[in-house]
Amino acid sequence: MRPIPNDLLHAQQEWHAAYRQLAVRPSTALRRQLIRLSAEVMFHPHRHGRRAGSWAALHGAHHVRSAT
């Protein structure tokens, strides 16, 4: 399994943070940020030809991160 690049991991963490903020305080700026981050995560070069393990590792990293 290839290691997840730091920029992709950071974008995913920002996406989750923006999503949580949007649930509490809806705003156009947060929706735009979420759309931008969604595109950044979805079209990251690492994701092209990804394996299921890479995707699971990325989401697993989020769940470990939010537990602290």
PDB file of N, CA, C and O in Angstrom:
ATOM      1  N   MET A   1       0.836  -1.173   0.000  1.00  0.00           N
ATOM      2  CA  MET A   1       0.000   0.000   0.000  1.00  0.00           C
ATOM      3  C   MET A   1       0.886   1.243   0.000  1.00  0.00           C
ATOM      4  O   MET A   1       1.869   1.326   0.736  1.00  0.00           O
ATOM      5  N   ARG A   2       0.521   2.187  -0.827  1.00  0.00           N
ATOM      6  CA  ARG A   2       1.285   3.430  -0.894  1.00  0.00           C
ATOM      7  C   ARG A   2       0.944   4.323   0.293  1.00  0.00           C
ATOM      8  O   ARG A   2      -0.206   4.370   0.730  1.00  0.00           O
ATOM      9  N   PRO A   3       1.944   5.033   0.815  1.00  0.00           N
ATOM     10  CA  PRO A   3       1.635   5.965   1.905  1.00  0.00           C
ATOM     11  C   PRO A   3       0.785   7.130   1.385  1.00  0.00           C
ATOM     12  O   PRO A   3       0.898   7.527   0.225  1.00  0.00           O
ATOM     13  N   ILE A   4      -0.050   7.657   2.245  1.00  0.00           N
ATOM     14  CA  ILE A   4      -0.926   8.772   1.871  1.00  0.00           C
ATOM     15  C   ILE A   4      -0.125  10.068   1.963  1.00  0.00           C
ATOM     16  O   ILE A   4       0.487  10.347   2.994  1.00  0.00           O
ATOM     17  N   PRO A   5      -0.124  10.864   0.884  1.00  0.00           N
ATOM     18  CA  PRO A   5       0.616  12.128   0.915  1.00  0.00           C
ATOM     19  C   PRO A   5       0.052  13.075   1.978  1.00  0.00           C
ATOM     20  O   PRO A   5      -1.149  13.085   2.247  1.00  0.00           O
ATOM     21  N   ASN A   6       0.932  13.856   2.565  1.00  0.00           N
ATOM     22  CA  ASN A   6       0.529  14.778   3.629  1.00  0.00           C
ATOM     23  C   ASN A   6      -0.505  15.792   3.164  1.00  0.00           C
ATOM     24  O   ASN A   6      -1.420  16.130   3.915  1.00  0.00           O
ATOM     25  N   ASP A   7      -0.371  16.288   1.921  1.00  0.00           N
ATOM     26  CA  ASP A   7      -1.327  17.288   1.457  1.00  0.00           C
ATOM     27  C   ASP A   7      -2.734  16.699   1.318  1.00  0.00           C
ATOM     28  O   ASP A   7      -3.719  17.391   1.576  1.00  0.00           O
ATOM     29  N   LEU A   8      -2.834  15.446   0.919  1.00  0.00           N
ATOM     30  CA  LEU A   8      -4.135  14.794   0.814  1.00  0.00           C
ATOM     31  C   LEU A   8      -4.719  14.550   2.207  1.00  0.00           C
ATOM     32  O   LEU A   8      -5.906  14.783   2.433  1.00  0.00           O
ATOM     33  N   LEU A   9      -3.907  14.093   3.116  1.00  0.00           N
ATOM     34  CA  LEU A   9      -4.359  13.866   4.487  1.00  0.00           C
ATOM     35  C   LEU A   9      -4.829  15.174   5.127  1.00  0.00           C
ATOM     36  O   LEU A   9      -5.854  15.210   5.807  1.00  0.00           O
ATOM     37  N   HIS A  10      -4.077  16.232   4.903  1.00  0.00           N
ATOM     38  CA  HIS A  10      -4.436  17.543   5.455  1.00  0.00           C
ATOM     39  C   HIS A  10      -5.758  18.038   4.858  1.00  0.00           C
ATOM     40  O   HIS A  10      -6.604  18.563   5.581  1.00  0.00           O
ATOM     41  N   ALA A  11      -5.937  17.874   3.547  1.00  0.00           N
ATOM     42  CA  ALA A  11      -7.181  18.293   2.892  1.00  0.00           C
ATOM     43  C   ALA A  11      -8.369  17.509   3.437  1.00  0.00           C
ATOM     44  O   ALA A  11      -9.447  18.069   3.639  1.00  0.00           O
ATOM     45  N   GLN A  12      -8.174  16.219   3.672  1.00  0.00           N
ATOM     46  CA  GLN A  12      -9.256  15.395   4.221  1.00  0.00           C
ATOM     47  C   GLN A  12      -9.614  15.843   5.639  1.00  0.00           C
ATOM     48  O   GLN A  12     -10.791  15.898   5.995  1.00  0.00           O
ATOM     49  N   GLN A  13      -8.623  16.157   6.432  1.00  0.00           N
ATOM     50  CA  GLN A  13      -8.878  16.634   7.798  1.00  0.00           C
ATOM     51  C   GLN A  13      -9.594  17.982   7.773  1.00  0.00           C
ATOM     52  O   GLN A  13     -10.506  18.215   8.566  1.00  0.00           O
ATOM     53  N   GLU A  14      -9.184  18.870   6.865  1.00  0.00           N
ATOM     54  CA  GLU A  14      -9.858  20.162   6.722  1.00  0.00           C
ATOM     55  C   GLU A  14     -11.303  19.973   6.278  1.00  0.00           C
ATOM     56  O   GLU A  14     -12.194  20.692   6.731  1.00  0.00           O
ATOM     57  N   TRP A  15     -11.538  19.002   5.388  1.00  0.00           N
ATOM     58  CA  TRP A  15     -12.888  18.724   4.899  1.00  0.00           C
ATOM     59  C   TRP A  15     -13.792  18.347   6.069  1.00  0.00           C
ATOM     60  O   TRP A  15     -14.898  18.872   6.198  1.00  0.00           O
ATOM     61  N   HIS A  16     -13.317  17.434   6.921  1.00  0.00           N
ATOM     62  CA  HIS A  16     -14.118  17.000   8.068  1.00  0.00           C
ATOM     63  C   HIS A  16     -14.363  18.152   9.048  1.00  0.00           C
ATOM     64  O   HIS A  16     -15.450  18.268   9.612  1.00  0.00           O
ATOM     65  N   ALA A  17     -13.366  18.990   9.244  1.00  0.00           N
ATOM     66  CA  ALA A  17     -13.531  20.144  10.139  1.00  0.00           C
ATOM     67  C   ALA A  17     -14.568  21.118   9.578  1.00  0.00           C
ATOM     68  O   ALA A  17     -15.415  21.617  10.318  1.00  0.00           O
ATOM     69  N   ALA A  18     -14.504  21.389   8.281  1.00  0.00           N
ATOM     70  CA  ALA A  18     -15.460  22.296   7.640  1.00  0.00           C
ATOM     71  C   ALA A  18     -16.872  21.716   7.708  1.00  0.00           C
ATOM     72  O   ALA A  18     -17.836  22.450   7.928  1.00  0.00           O
ATOM     73  N   TYR A  19     -16.994  20.411   7.519  1.00  0.00           N
ATOM     74  CA  TYR A  19     -18.299  19.758   7.574  1.00  0.00           C
ATOM     75  C   TYR A  19     -18.908  19.880   8.977  1.00  0.00           C
ATOM     76  O   TYR A  19     -20.098  20.163   9.117  1.00  0.00           O
ATOM     77  N   ARG A  20     -18.102  19.669   9.993  1.00  0.00           N
ATOM     78  CA  ARG A  20     -18.589  19.802  11.371  1.00  0.00           C
ATOM     79  C   ARG A  20     -19.002  21.250  11.664  1.00  0.00           C
ATOM     80  O   ARG A  20     -20.024  21.483  12.310  1.00  0.00           O
ATOM     81  N   GLN A  21     -18.216  22.217  11.195  1.00  0.00           N
ATOM     82  CA  GLN A  21     -18.551  23.624  11.406  1.00  0.00           C
ATOM     83  C   GLN A  21     -19.844  23.988  10.676  1.00  0.00           C
ATOM     84  O   GLN A  21     -20.671  24.737  11.195  1.00  0.00           O
ATOM     85  N   LEU A  22     -20.005  23.455   9.478  1.00  0.00           N
ATOM     86  CA  LEU A  22     -21.197  23.747   8.690  1.00  0.00           C
ATOM     87  C   LEU A  22     -22.454  23.219   9.372  1.00  0.00           C
ATOM     88  O   LEU A  22     -23.516  23.835   9.277  1.00  0.00           O
ATOM     89  N   ALA A  23     -22.345  22.102  10.046  1.00  0.00           N
ATOM     90  CA  ALA A  23     -23.497  21.537  10.761  1.00  0.00           C
ATOM     91  C   ALA A  23     -23.927  22.440  11.913  1.00  0.00           C
ATOM     92  O   ALA A  23     -25.113  22.528  12.232  1.00  0.00           O
ATOM     93  N   VAL A  24     -22.965  23.105  12.528  1.00  0.00           N
ATOM     94  CA  VAL A  24     -23.256  23.964  13.676  1.00  0.00           C
ATOM     95  C   VAL A  24     -23.641  25.376  13.232  1.00  0.00           C
ATOM     96  O   VAL A  24     -24.554  25.990  13.784  1.00  0.00           O
ATOM     97  N   ARG A  25     -22.930  25.869  12.230  1.00  0.00           N
ATOM     98  CA  ARG A  25     -23.103  27.266  11.801  1.00  0.00           C
ATOM     99  C   ARG A  25     -23.135  27.337  10.283  1.00  0.00           C
ATOM    100  O   ARG A  25     -22.108  27.614   9.664  1.00  0.00           O
ATOM    101  N   PRO A  26     -24.299  27.092   9.662  1.00  0.00           N
ATOM    102  CA  PRO A  26     -24.382  27.119   8.197  1.00  0.00           C
ATOM    103  C   PRO A  26     -24.009  28.493   7.631  1.00  0.00           C
ATOM    104  O   PRO A  26     -24.456  29.530   8.121  1.00  0.00           O
ATOM    105  N   SER A  27     -23.183  28.471   6.593  1.00  0.00           N
ATOM    106  CA  SER A  27     -22.822  29.719   5.918  1.00  0.00           C
ATOM    107  C   SER A  27     -22.364  29.402   4.500  1.00  0.00           C
ATOM    108  O   SER A  27     -21.905  28.298   4.206  1.00  0.00           O
ATOM    109  N   THR A  28     -22.499  30.379   3.644  1.00  0.00           N
ATOM    110  CA  THR A  28     -22.079  30.228   2.247  1.00  0.00           C
ATOM    111  C   THR A  28     -20.576  30.002   2.162  1.00  0.00           C
ATOM    112  O   THR A  28     -20.115  29.183   1.367  1.00  0.00           O
ATOM    113  N   ALA A  29     -19.812  30.717   2.971  1.00  0.00           N
ATOM    114  CA  ALA A  29     -18.351  30.578   2.935  1.00  0.00           C
ATOM    115  C   ALA A  29     -17.924  29.145   3.278  1.00  0.00           C
ATOM    116  O   ALA A  29     -17.025  28.595   2.641  1.00  0.00           O
ATOM    117  N   LEU A  30     -18.567  28.548   4.281  1.00  0.00           N
ATOM    118  CA  LEU A  30     -18.225  27.169   4.652  1.00  0.00           C
ATOM    119  C   LEU A  30     -18.648  26.180   3.565  1.00  0.00           C
ATOM    120  O   LEU A  30     -17.945  25.205   3.299  1.00  0.00           O
ATOM    121  N   ARG A  31     -19.810  26.436   2.935  1.00  0.00           N
ATOM    122  CA  ARG A  31     -20.232  25.557   1.841  1.00  0.00           C
ATOM    123  C   ARG A  31     -19.239  25.618   0.683  1.00  0.00           C
ATOM    124  O   ARG A  31     -18.902  24.593   0.090  1.00  0.00           O
ATOM    125  N   ARG A  32     -18.781  26.807   0.373  1.00  0.00           N
ATOM    126  CA  ARG A  32     -17.785  26.961  -0.707  1.00  0.00           C
ATOM    127  C   ARG A  32     -16.472  26.269  -0.342  1.00  0.00           C
ATOM    128  O   ARG A  32     -15.846  25.628  -1.186  1.00  0.00           O
ATOM    129  N   GLN A  33     -16.064  26.402   0.906  1.00  0.00           N
ATOM    130  CA  GLN A  33     -14.841  25.740   1.363  1.00  0.00           C
ATOM    131  C   GLN A  33     -14.990  24.226   1.250  1.00  0.00           C
ATOM    132  O   GLN A  33     -14.060  23.538   0.829  1.00  0.00           O
ATOM    133  N   LEU A  34     -16.149  23.711   1.624  1.00  0.00           N
ATOM    134  CA  LEU A  34     -16.399  22.278   1.551  1.00  0.00           C
ATOM    135  C   LEU A  34     -16.367  21.786   0.106  1.00  0.00           C
ATOM    136  O   LEU A  34     -15.836  20.711  -0.171  1.00  0.00           O
ATOM    137  N   ILE A  35     -16.928  22.562  -0.811  1.00  0.00           N
ATOM    138  CA  ILE A  35     -16.900  22.196  -2.230  1.00  0.00           C
ATOM    139  C   ILE A  35     -15.465  22.189  -2.746  1.00  0.00           C
ATOM    140  O   ILE A  35     -15.068  21.263  -3.453  1.00  0.00           O
ATOM    141  N   ARG A  36     -14.687  23.206  -2.401  1.00  0.00           N
ATOM    142  CA  ARG A  36     -13.284  23.279  -2.845  1.00  0.00           C
ATOM    143  C   ARG A  36     -12.480  22.104  -2.309  1.00  0.00           C
ATOM    144  O   ARG A  36     -11.716  21.476  -3.042  1.00  0.00           O
ATOM    145  N   LEU A  37     -12.658  21.810  -1.017  1.00  0.00           N
ATOM    146  CA  LEU A  37     -11.930  20.698  -0.419  1.00  0.00           C
ATOM    147  C   LEU A  37     -12.390  19.352  -0.988  1.00  0.00           C
ATOM    148  O   LEU A  37     -11.581  18.438  -1.148  1.00  0.00           O
ATOM    149  N   SER A  38     -13.674  19.229  -1.290  1.00  0.00           N
ATOM    150  CA  SER A  38     -14.178  17.995  -1.898  1.00  0.00           C
ATOM    151  C   SER A  38     -13.485  17.730  -3.219  1.00  0.00           C
ATOM    152  O   SER A  38     -13.063  16.608  -3.497  1.00  0.00           O
ATOM    153  N   ALA A  39     -13.369  18.774  -4.036  1.00  0.00           N
ATOM    154  CA  ALA A  39     -12.694  18.627  -5.327  1.00  0.00           C
ATOM    155  C   ALA A  39     -11.214  18.302  -5.135  1.00  0.00           C
ATOM    156  O   ALA A  39     -10.657  17.472  -5.853  1.00  0.00           O
ATOM    157  N   GLU A  40     -10.582  18.960  -4.165  1.00  0.00           N
ATOM    158  CA  GLU A  40      -9.159  18.716  -3.894  1.00  0.00           C
ATOM    159  C   GLU A  40      -8.918  17.264  -3.491  1.00  0.00           C
ATOM    160  O   GLU A  40      -7.954  16.646  -3.941  1.00  0.00           O
ATOM    161  N   VAL A  41      -9.787  16.723  -2.649  1.00  0.00           N
ATOM    162  CA  VAL A  41      -9.643  15.338  -2.194  1.00  0.00           C
ATOM    163  C   VAL A  41      -9.991  14.368  -3.327  1.00  0.00           C
ATOM    164  O   VAL A  41      -9.261  13.409  -3.576  1.00  0.00           O
ATOM    165  N   MET A  42     -11.106  14.624  -4.005  1.00  0.00           N
ATOM    166  CA  MET A  42     -11.583  13.696  -5.040  1.00  0.00           C
ATOM    167  C   MET A  42     -10.622  13.584  -6.218  1.00  0.00           C
ATOM    168  O   MET A  42     -10.423  12.494  -6.754  1.00  0.00           O
ATOM    169  N   PHE A  43     -10.032  14.690  -6.618  1.00  0.00           N
ATOM    170  CA  PHE A  43      -9.196  14.680  -7.824  1.00  0.00           C
ATOM    171  C   PHE A  43      -7.705  14.720  -7.523  1.00  0.00           C
ATOM    172  O   PHE A  43      -6.907  15.050  -8.399  1.00  0.00           O
ATOM    173  N   HIS A  44      -7.328  14.395  -6.322  1.00  0.00           N
ATOM    174  CA  HIS A  44      -5.903  14.349  -5.967  1.00  0.00           C
ATOM    175  C   HIS A  44      -5.230  13.244  -6.782  1.00  0.00           C
ATOM    176  O   HIS A  44      -5.806  12.168  -6.945  1.00  0.00           O
ATOM    177  N   PRO A  45      -4.025  13.488  -7.296  1.00  0.00           N
ATOM    178  CA  PRO A  45      -3.330  12.474  -8.108  1.00  0.00           C
ATOM    179  C   PRO A  45      -3.153  11.127  -7.407  1.00  0.00           C
ATOM    180  O   PRO A  45      -3.102  10.089  -8.066  1.00  0.00           O
ATOM    181  N   HIS A  46      -3.062  11.137  -6.106  1.00  0.00           N
ATOM    182  CA  HIS A  46      -2.891   9.891  -5.346  1.00  0.00           C
ATOM    183  C   HIS A  46      -4.091   8.964  -5.523  1.00  0.00           C
ATOM    184  O   HIS A  46      -3.952   7.742  -5.465  1.00  0.00           O
ATOM    185  N   ARG A  47      -5.255   9.545  -5.737  1.00  0.00           N
ATOM    186  CA  ARG A  47      -6.481   8.756  -5.833  1.00  0.00           C
ATOM    187  C   ARG A  47      -6.630   8.044  -7.173  1.00  0.00           C
ATOM    188  O   ARG A  47      -7.386   7.077  -7.267  1.00  0.00           O
ATOM    189  N   HIS A  48      -5.943   8.485  -8.189  1.00  0.00           N
ATOM    190  CA  HIS A  48      -6.047   7.827  -9.490  1.00  0.00           C
ATOM    191  C   HIS A  48      -5.367   6.463  -9.404  1.00  0.00           C
ATOM    192  O   HIS A  48      -4.175   6.366  -9.112  1.00  0.00           O
ATOM    193  N   GLY A  49      -6.132   5.431  -9.659  1.00  0.00           N
ATOM    194  CA  GLY A  49      -5.604   4.081  -9.552  1.00  0.00           C
ATOM    195  C   GLY A  49      -5.461   3.625  -8.117  1.00  0.00           C
ATOM    196  O   GLY A  49      -4.681   2.717  -7.829  1.00  0.00           O
ATOM    197  N   ARG A  50      -6.205   4.242  -7.209  1.00  0.00           N
ATOM    198  CA  ARG A  50      -6.101   3.898  -5.785  1.00  0.00           C
ATOM    199  C   ARG A  50      -6.567   2.471  -5.529  1.00  0.00           C
ATOM    200  O   ARG A  50      -7.342   1.902  -6.298  1.00  0.00           O
ATOM    201  N   ARG A  51      -6.088   1.926  -4.459  1.00  0.00           N
ATOM    202  CA  ARG A  51      -6.534   0.616  -3.988  1.00  0.00           C
ATOM    203  C   ARG A  51      -7.487   0.848  -2.829  1.00  0.00           C
ATOM    204  O   ARG A  51      -7.471   1.906  -2.200  1.00  0.00           O
ATOM    205  N   ALA A  52      -8.302  -0.131  -2.558  1.00  0.00           N
ATOM    206  CA  ALA A  52      -9.272  -0.016  -1.467  1.00  0.00           C
ATOM    207  C   ALA A  52      -8.554   0.231  -0.135  1.00  0.00           C
ATOM    208  O   ALA A  52      -9.070   0.954   0.718  1.00  0.00           O
ATOM    209  N   GLY A  53      -7.380  -0.357   0.049  1.00  0.00           N
ATOM    210  CA  GLY A  53      -6.628  -0.179   1.287  1.00  0.00           C
ATOM    211  C   GLY A  53      -6.192   1.254   1.498  1.00  0.00           C
ATOM    212  O   GLY A  53      -6.177   1.736   2.631  1.00  0.00           O
ATOM    213  N   SER A  54      -5.836   1.945   0.424  1.00  0.00           N
ATOM    214  CA  SER A  54      -5.437   3.344   0.529  1.00  0.00           C
ATOM    215  C   SER A  54      -6.598   4.190   1.022  1.00  0.00           C
ATOM    216  O   SER A  54      -6.432   5.054   1.884  1.00  0.00           O
ATOM    217  N   TRP A  55      -7.756   3.936   0.474  1.00  0.00           N
ATOM    218  CA  TRP A  55      -8.946   4.696   0.853  1.00  0.00           C
ATOM    219  C   TRP A  55      -9.299   4.415   2.319  1.00  0.00           C
ATOM    220  O   TRP A  55      -9.630   5.334   3.068  1.00  0.00           O
ATOM    221  N   ALA A  56      -9.230   3.163   2.717  1.00  0.00           N
ATOM    222  CA  ALA A  56      -9.527   2.805   4.102  1.00  0.00           C
ATOM    223  C   ALA A  56      -8.516   3.445   5.044  1.00  0.00           C
ATOM    224  O   ALA A  56      -8.878   3.901   6.129  1.00  0.00           O
ATOM    225  N   ALA A  57      -7.260   3.480   4.638  1.00  0.00           N
ATOM    226  CA  ALA A  57      -6.226   4.093   5.472  1.00  0.00           C
ATOM    227  C   ALA A  57      -6.487   5.583   5.640  1.00  0.00           C
ATOM    228  O   ALA A  57      -6.288   6.131   6.724  1.00  0.00           O
ATOM    229  N   LEU A  58      -6.930   6.238   4.576  1.00  0.00           N
ATOM    230  CA  LEU A  58      -7.218   7.667   4.643  1.00  0.00           C
ATOM    231  C   LEU A  58      -8.360   7.931   5.614  1.00  0.00           C
ATOM    232  O   LEU A  58      -8.267   8.838   6.441  1.00  0.00           O
ATOM    233  N   HIS A  59      -9.425   7.163   5.529  1.00  0.00           N
ATOM    234  CA  HIS A  59     -10.551   7.362   6.432  1.00  0.00           C
ATOM    235  C   HIS A  59     -10.220   6.899   7.842  1.00  0.00           C
ATOM    236  O   HIS A  59     -10.686   7.489   8.817  1.00  0.00           O
ATOM    237  N   GLY A  60      -9.435   5.869   7.952  1.00  0.00           N
ATOM    238  CA  GLY A  60      -9.004   5.421   9.272  1.00  0.00           C
ATOM    239  C   GLY A  60      -8.197   6.493   9.975  1.00  0.00           C
ATOM    240  O   GLY A  60      -8.338   6.686  11.182  1.00  0.00           O
ATOM    241  N   ALA A  61      -7.352   7.193   9.230  1.00  0.00           N
ATOM    242  CA  ALA A  61      -6.544   8.261   9.812  1.00  0.00           C
ATOM    243  C   ALA A  61      -7.447   9.358  10.362  1.00  0.00           C
ATOM    244  O   ALA A  61      -7.136   9.951  11.395  1.00  0.00           O
ATOM    245  N   HIS A  62      -8.553   9.636   9.690  1.00  0.00           N
ATOM    246  CA  HIS A  62      -9.487  10.658  10.179  1.00  0.00           C
ATOM    247  C   HIS A  62     -10.106  10.218  11.504  1.00  0.00           C
ATOM    248  O   HIS A  62     -10.171  10.995  12.456  1.00  0.00           O
ATOM    249  N   HIS A  63     -10.554   8.982  11.556  1.00  0.00           N
ATOM    250  CA  HIS A  63     -11.226   8.523  12.763  1.00  0.00           C
ATOM    251  C   HIS A  63     -10.279   8.499  13.956  1.00  0.00           C
ATOM    252  O   HIS A  63     -10.692   8.801  15.076  1.00  0.00           O
ATOM    253  N   VAL A  64      -9.039   8.152  13.737  1.00  0.00           N
ATOM    254  CA  VAL A  64      -8.052   8.171  14.821  1.00  0.00           C
ATOM    255  C   VAL A  64      -7.807   9.612  15.238  1.00  0.00           C
ATOM    256  O   VAL A  64      -7.680   9.900  16.428  1.00  0.00           O
ATOM    257  N   ARG A  65      -7.739  10.516  14.271  1.00  0.00           N
ATOM    258  CA  ARG A  65      -7.481  11.927  14.532  1.00  0.00           C
ATOM    259  C   ARG A  65      -8.602  12.548  15.346  1.00  0.00           C
ATOM    260  O   ARG A  65      -8.334  13.299  16.283  1.00  0.00           O
ATOM    261  N   SER A  66      -9.863  12.249  15.009  1.00  0.00           N
ATOM    262  CA  SER A  66     -10.982  12.908  15.697  1.00  0.00           C
ATOM    263  C   SER A  66     -11.212  12.348  17.096  1.00  0.00           C
ATOM    264  O   SER A  66     -11.899  12.979  17.899  1.00  0.00           O
ATOM    265  N   ALA A  67     -10.662  11.193  17.404  1.00  0.00           N
ATOM    266  CA  ALA A  67     -10.864  10.587  18.725  1.00  0.00           C
ATOM    267  C   ALA A  67     -10.051  11.273  19.803  1.00  0.00           C
ATOM    268  O   ALA A  67     -10.339  11.115  20.989  1.00  0.00           O
ATOM    269  N   THR A  68      -9.037  12.033  19.413  1.00  0.00           N
ATOM    270  CA  THR A  68      -8.190  12.687  20.408  1.00  0.00           C
ATOM    271  C   THR A  68      -8.668  14.079  20.743  1.00  0.00           C
ATOM    272  O   THR A  68      -8.058  14.760  21.567  1.00  0.00           O
TER     273      THR A  68
END
